[in-house]
Amino acid sequence: MTAIAAFREAPGLDAYLDELEERLVRAVGTYNGVVSAVGGEALAAGGKRLRPLLVYLSSPNGPPPVAAGVAVELVHMATLVHDDLIDGARIRRGRASAWSAYGPHAARATGDYLFARAFAELSATGDTRAVEVLADATLCLARGEAMQRSQRHDPETPVEAYLERCSLKTGKLFEAACRLGGGSGAFGLALGIAFQITDDILDCSGVTIETGKIAGTDLREGTPTLPLLLAARTDEIVRAALGGAELEEGILIRVAATGAIDESREVALAYARNARACLNGELHSDELESLTHAIVNRER
């Protein structure tokens, strides 16, 4: 069950999501061409629509800003297309990634196009503050990606630096989604970090059919995630693999045997608790609180 499927009963959510999908299709298909076609396939691949959900649940009164939901989802889609290209990932949500299907040039252009469409949608509202919020989050995404590249194959990466990367690459867009809805950015930031830690745990423990990604991708690419950093402290073979040595068979079993996955999960749960502590009588407080549990207990 996706995060959104668990909240379909929220009043007005179905109508919001229907309008969201219609506007996403229109936004991506604004201009005919390769980038629109590739973007359309990325859109058709689906996703949790978690960031637009945060926009909706963070709206204190009145109709939720659908344009903001469209914009944050387009930014998220753009980052996925670019990240797959940078990381050389051939699978995304169980399907061929954009660059592996259409080539690196088309993927790069498609990511740029989706970023542009995101800001076109939001700027059309005339809300300069909203544009500023999303622009800041997008800048943080770029900084986080640069940080990830600099940390590659470095088992000495401090946990604090990893958490900062989680904040920049994931937490800041969650924060922006909540702020664009009119809610607590602090809630979104903590939730985003919990989400990313859980994602990194699933990369070590999930299976491809459930996650839509090939397990062990982070280790193969030398990306220092929390479970890998913790495992590398006590297992020299994991440490060497994270540093760029050839991966041995059963390496993910070794990661789990160190207790690093359980320890990482405790950190994710702590961030989820921090997110709940930020709630203060919001209109959708019950749904937002439930979301913190769904995030850290998901299987994909």
C-alpha positions as CSV (number, residue, x, y, z in Angstrom):
1,M,0.0,0.0,0.0
2,T,1.4,3.4,-0.9
3,A,1.4,6.3,1.5
4,I,-1.4,8.0,-0.3
5,A,-3.6,4.8,-0.5
6,A,-3.7,4.8,3.2
7,F,-5.2,8.3,3.3
8,R,-7.8,8.1,0.6
9,E,-10.6,8.7,3.1
10,A,-9.4,12.2,3.9
11,P,-12.3,14.6,2.9
12,G,-11.6,16.1,-0.5
13,L,-8.4,14.2,-1.1
14,D,-9.7,12.2,-4.1
15,A,-10.8,15.3,-5.9
16,Y,-7.5,17.0,-5.2
17,L,-5.5,14.0,-6.5
18,D,-7.7,13.8,-9.6
19,E,-7.1,17.4,-10.4
20,L,-3.4,17.0,-9.5
21,E,-3.0,14.2,-12.1
22,E,-4.8,16.1,-14.8
23,R,-2.6,19.1,-14.3
24,L,0.6,17.1,-14.2
25,V,-0.4,15.6,-17.5
26,R,-1.1,19.0,-19.0
27,A,2.1,20.5,-17.5
28,V,4.4,17.7,-18.9
29,G,2.6,17.7,-22.3
30,T,2.7,21.5,-22.7
31,Y,5.3,21.2,-25.6
32,N,5.5,18.4,-28.1
33,G,8.8,16.6,-28.5
34,V,11.2,14.1,-27.0
35,V,11.4,15.7,-23.6
36,S,7.6,15.8,-23.3
37,A,7.4,12.1,-24.3
38,V,10.1,11.0,-21.9
39,G,8.5,13.1,-19.2
40,G,5.2,11.6,-19.9
41,E,6.6,8.1,-19.4
42,A,8.2,9.1,-16.1
43,L,4.8,10.5,-15.1
44,A,3.0,7.3,-16.2
45,A,5.3,5.2,-14.1
46,G,3.5,6.6,-11.1
47,G,4.8,7.1,-7.6
48,K,3.6,7.8,-4.1
49,R,2.7,11.4,-4.8
50,L,3.8,11.9,-1.3
51,R,5.0,15.5,-1.6
52,P,1.6,16.7,-3.1
53,L,0.0,14.8,-0.3
54,L,2.0,16.8,2.2
55,V,0.8,20.0,0.5
56,Y,-2.8,18.9,0.9
57,L,-2.5,17.7,4.5
58,S,-0.6,20.9,5.5
59,S,-3.3,23.2,4.2
60,P,-5.0,24.8,7.3
61,N,-8.2,26.0,5.6
62,G,-9.7,26.6,2.2
63,P,-8.9,24.7,-0.9
64,P,-5.3,23.2,-1.0
65,P,-3.0,24.9,-3.5
66,V,-3.0,22.3,-6.4
67,A,-0.4,24.3,-8.3
68,A,2.0,23.8,-5.4
69,G,1.4,20.1,-5.4
70,V,2.0,19.9,-9.1
71,A,5.2,22.0,-8.8
72,V,6.8,19.9,-6.0
73,E,6.0,16.7,-7.8
74,L,7.5,17.9,-11.0
75,V,10.7,18.9,-9.1
76,H,10.8,15.5,-7.5
77,M,10.4,13.8,-11.0
78,A,13.1,16.0,-12.4
79,T,15.5,15.0,-9.6
80,L,14.8,11.3,-10.2
81,V,15.5,11.6,-13.9
82,H,18.8,13.4,-13.2
83,D,19.8,11.2,-10.3
84,D,19.4,8.0,-12.4
85,L,21.6,9.6,-15.1
86,I,24.3,10.6,-12.6
87,D,24.2,7.3,-10.8
88,G,23.9,5.1,-13.9
89,A,20.8,3.5,-12.5
90,R,19.0,1.5,-15.2
91,I,15.8,0.7,-13.3
92,R,13.3,3.1,-11.8
93,R,10.0,1.8,-10.3
94,G,10.5,-1.5,-12.0
95,R,10.9,0.0,-15.4
96,A,13.9,1.2,-17.5
97,S,15.1,4.6,-16.4
98,A,14.9,7.5,-18.8
99,W,18.5,7.6,-19.7
100,S,18.8,3.8,-20.2
101,A,15.8,3.9,-22.5
102,Y,16.4,7.1,-24.4
103,G,20.0,8.0,-23.8
104,P,21.8,10.5,-21.5
105,H,21.2,13.6,-23.6
106,A,17.4,13.0,-23.7
107,A,17.3,12.3,-19.9
108,R,19.3,15.4,-19.1
109,A,17.0,17.6,-21.2
110,T,13.9,16.0,-19.8
111,G,15.0,16.7,-16.2
112,D,15.7,20.3,-17.1
113,Y,12.3,20.5,-18.8
114,L,10.5,19.2,-15.7
115,F,12.3,21.7,-13.5
116,A,11.2,24.5,-15.9
117,R,7.6,23.3,-16.0
118,A,7.5,23.1,-12.2
119,F,8.4,26.8,-11.8
120,A,6.2,27.8,-14.7
121,E,3.2,26.2,-12.9
122,L,4.0,27.9,-9.6
123,S,4.9,31.3,-11.0
124,A,1.6,31.4,-12.9
125,T,-0.1,31.8,-9.5
126,G,1.7,35.1,-8.9
127,D,2.8,33.9,-5.4
128,T,6.4,35.1,-5.3
129,R,6.8,33.7,-1.8
130,A,5.9,30.2,-3.0
131,V,8.4,30.5,-5.9
132,E,11.1,31.5,-3.4
133,V,10.3,28.5,-1.1
134,L,10.5,26.0,-4.0
135,A,13.6,27.7,-5.5
136,D,15.4,27.4,-2.1
137,A,14.5,23.7,-1.9
138,T,15.7,23.1,-5.4
139,L,19.0,24.7,-4.6
140,C,19.4,22.5,-1.6
141,L,18.7,19.5,-3.8
142,A,21.7,20.5,-6.0
143,R,23.9,21.0,-3.0
144,G,22.9,17.6,-1.6
145,E,23.7,15.9,-4.9
146,A,27.1,17.6,-5.0
147,M,27.7,16.4,-1.4
148,Q,26.8,12.9,-2.3
149,R,29.3,12.9,-5.2
150,S,32.1,14.2,-2.9
151,Q,31.3,11.4,-0.3
152,R,31.3,8.6,-2.8
153,H,33.4,5.6,-1.8
154,D,34.3,7.2,1.6
155,P,33.6,4.9,4.5
156,E,34.9,7.6,6.8
157,T,32.0,9.9,6.0
158,P,30.7,11.2,9.4
159,V,27.1,10.2,10.2
160,E,26.4,13.9,10.7
161,A,27.5,14.6,7.1
162,Y,25.2,11.8,5.9
163,L,22.3,13.3,7.8
164,E,23.0,16.7,6.4
165,R,22.9,15.2,2.9
166,C,19.5,13.6,3.8
167,S,18.3,17.0,4.8
168,L,19.4,18.6,1.6
169,K,18.5,15.9,-0.9
170,T,15.1,14.8,0.6
171,G,14.1,16.8,3.7
172,K,14.1,20.2,2.1
173,L,11.6,19.3,-0.6
174,F,9.4,17.7,2.1
175,E,9.8,20.9,4.1
176,A,8.9,23.0,1.1
177,A,5.8,20.9,0.4
178,C,4.5,21.6,3.9
179,R,5.3,25.3,3.8
180,L,3.6,25.6,0.4
181,G,0.5,24.1,1.9
182,G,0.7,26.5,4.9
183,G,1.9,24.1,7.5
184,S,5.0,23.3,9.5
185,G,8.2,23.1,7.6
186,A,9.9,21.6,10.6
187,F,7.5,18.6,10.4
188,G,8.3,18.1,6.8
189,L,12.1,18.4,7.3
190,A,12.1,15.7,10.0
191,L,9.8,13.5,8.1
192,G,11.9,13.8,4.9
193,I,15.0,12.7,6.8
194,A,13.1,9.7,8.3
195,F,11.9,8.9,4.7
196,Q,15.4,8.9,3.3
197,I,16.9,6.8,6.1
198,T,14.2,4.3,5.5
199,D,14.8,4.3,1.8
200,D,18.5,3.6,2.5
201,I,17.5,0.7,4.8
202,L,15.3,-0.8,2.1
203,D,18.2,-0.6,-0.4
204,C,20.1,-3.0,2.0
205,S,17.1,-5.2,3.0
206,G,14.4,-4.9,0.3
207,V,14.0,-7.0,-2.8
208,T,13.6,-5.7,-6.3
209,I,10.0,-6.8,-6.8
210,E,8.9,-4.8,-3.8
211,T,11.0,-1.7,-4.1
212,G,11.2,-1.4,-7.8
213,K,14.9,-1.0,-7.5
214,I,17.8,-3.5,-7.4
215,A,18.9,-4.1,-3.8
216,G,22.4,-3.1,-3.0
217,T,22.6,-0.2,-5.4
218,D,24.1,2.2,-2.8
219,L,26.9,-0.2,-2.0
220,R,27.7,-0.9,-5.7
221,E,27.8,2.8,-6.3
222,G,29.8,3.6,-3.2
223,T,27.1,5.8,-1.7
224,P,27.7,6.0,2.1
225,T,24.3,5.6,3.7
226,L,23.6,5.2,7.4
227,P,23.3,1.3,7.4
228,L,26.5,1.0,5.3
229,L,28.5,3.5,7.4
230,L,27.4,1.7,10.6
231,A,28.2,-1.7,9.2
232,A,31.6,-0.5,7.9
233,R,32.6,0.3,11.5
234,T,32.6,-3.4,12.5
235,D,33.0,-5.3,9.2
236,E,36.1,-4.8,7.2
237,I,34.7,-6.5,4.1
238,V,31.8,-4.1,4.1
239,R,34.2,-1.3,4.7
240,A,36.3,-2.3,1.8
241,A,33.3,-2.7,-0.5
242,L,32.0,0.8,0.4
243,G,35.5,2.1,-0.4
244,G,35.3,0.6,-3.9
245,A,36.6,-2.9,-3.6
246,E,34.9,-5.7,-5.5
247,L,31.6,-6.8,-3.8
248,E,31.6,-10.3,-2.4
249,E,28.7,-12.6,-2.6
250,G,26.3,-12.2,0.3
251,I,27.6,-8.7,1.2
252,L,24.2,-7.5,2.2
253,I,23.8,-10.4,4.6
254,R,27.0,-9.2,6.2
255,V,25.6,-5.7,6.5
256,A,22.5,-7.1,8.3
257,A,24.6,-9.3,10.6
258,T,26.3,-6.2,12.1
259,G,23.0,-4.9,13.4
260,A,23.4,-1.8,11.3
261,I,19.9,-2.1,9.7
262,D,18.2,-2.3,13.1
263,E,20.3,0.6,14.4
264,S,19.5,2.7,11.4
265,R,15.8,2.0,11.8
266,E,16.0,3.4,15.4
267,V,17.4,6.6,14.0
268,A,14.6,6.8,11.4
269,L,12.0,6.2,14.1
270,A,13.6,9.0,16.2
271,Y,13.2,11.4,13.3
272,A,9.6,10.3,12.9
273,R,9.0,11.1,16.5
274,N,10.6,14.5,16.0
275,A,8.2,15.1,13.2
276,R,5.2,14.2,15.4
277,A,6.5,16.6,18.1
278,C,6.2,19.5,15.6
279,L,2.5,19.0,15.1
280,N,0.4,21.5,17.0
281,G,-3.3,21.1,16.4
282,E,-3.2,21.2,12.6
283,L,-6.4,20.5,10.7
284,H,-5.1,17.1,9.5
285,S,-2.9,16.3,12.5
286,D,-4.2,12.7,12.8
287,E,-3.4,12.0,9.1
288,L,0.0,13.7,9.4
289,E,0.8,11.7,12.5
290,S,-0.3,8.5,10.8
291,L,1.9,9.4,7.9
292,T,5.0,9.4,10.1
293,H,4.3,5.8,11.0
294,A,3.6,4.8,7.4
295,I,6.8,6.3,6.2
296,V,9.1,4.3,8.4
297,N,7.1,1.1,8.2
298,R,6.8,0.9,4.4
299,E,8.3,-1.8,2.3
300,R,9.0,0.3,-0.8
